[in-house]
Amino acid sequence: MMGNNLKTDLILALEASSGQASAALAKDGEIIQTSSHDAAHGHAAWMVTLAEDVMTASGFGYQDLSLVLGGTGPGSFTGIRVALAAAKGFGLTTGTSPKGVSSLAGLAAEASDGQRPVISLIDSRRKTNFMQIFAADLTPLSPIIDGDNEKLLPLIEDHRSAFDQGIIIAGHQRVLLAERLSSQGLKAEACGGDFPHASGLIRAYHQSPLNAMTPEPLYLAPPILGQSKSDKTSKGDAIGGAPA
């Protein structure tokens, strides 16, 4: 891999909070390489390979990186740890300070048109979603919610005046929620794919560096690594409570 001596803003992002592991590389704010692998589990085996794919294809070396971003979730406990551990490792190698970006914010940034608010949905793998409402500038309009889509409706009603131009629904069950909101008189459009992608982390960071945070998992509940004999219901293991 050839290094590049030109000073540039080169950002590597890593995301593995859901059913897809991905890496993206941006130069001066423009996404120049992406790589992804779809799988419910096993992101640890792919994360570094995906990063190497985008770096090799770009012609840049790790020493050229100015920043490494990792998706903080919510989502799969193990997947989040994989992405953040890799981001920290690359940060140590390159002498940069890695940062975390919410996977919900990244999902919103990937679907955003800059004009309409966005609702992001990530599958918790426990028959619920992680959800958050964002303004057009990606400012959060709600806390992160863990539940079914019905739990969003009161919050949407509270911010209904912000949705005059319509609203974008991104991620898991986006079509179902868009149809539900459309039936209530809102102009709702389902956009994007099912999973957060590393390129969204970069877009969220560039839209507002305030989206960057300490590269640690966003836990909504204490991690549960196993299932007690007295509790036969599936609990999951992290925010999102999803087994990885």
Phi, psi and omega in degrees: 000124184274135176283167180228122185277351179288134178287124182210162176270101185240116185241129173256132178235144183229133184222132180207032186277352186222213185277019178212134171260140183210158174225149178215150179232132180235138176244121180051042175087354181254128177293123182247338179211143173220156175208143182211161177218122181272123177189144179289331184222174172083023182296334181300328181283347187245339192300309181294321179299318179296319178297317179296324179300312184288325179292316180297315181296331183281334185086355176273161174254164180300331180292346179275348184293138175259341181198145173238129179248144174232141177288127184267000183092194009287163181157213181296124181304308183294319180300316178299314180298322179299310182296316182289323178295320178294318179299318179294321179296315178294327177296318177296319181295322186262353181076017177258162178263109182294155178228156176254150175226134178304134178294330176292320176294321178296320178297318179295318181296324181294327183265344189294144171253005179077359184243329186242150173298163181226137169254124178258139181229125175239131180294124179278349185066019175234028181067023173227174175239153162269131188222149174204144178259133179238143171289172182300332178269012179073013170291129179297132175258354179212161169289172172286131183244139175243112181170194176276169186299336180299331181293340179282334192301316177298323179291322177297319179296322179298328184250021188304326181296338179281351186254021182301325180272002182105177183215144179259136176247125185236143173098207187297134178060027181297323182292316180299315181290322178298319178295319180297314181291325177297324179292343179261011174093005177267146176274093185249134180234127176278128183224157172079196183255192184280332192238153170298147180234150181303326180298329177294325178300318180294317180295320178296319179295316182289328178292323176203110177303343177295344176288345179281144182215179174302135183284069178231151181300143174273097181269129171268343179207157178302140179297137177243112189270349181208183182240123181289156181296334182275353182236103185268000178274150180285124182255334184080185188221014177192194176297131188093336177056023185272131170298145187267000000 
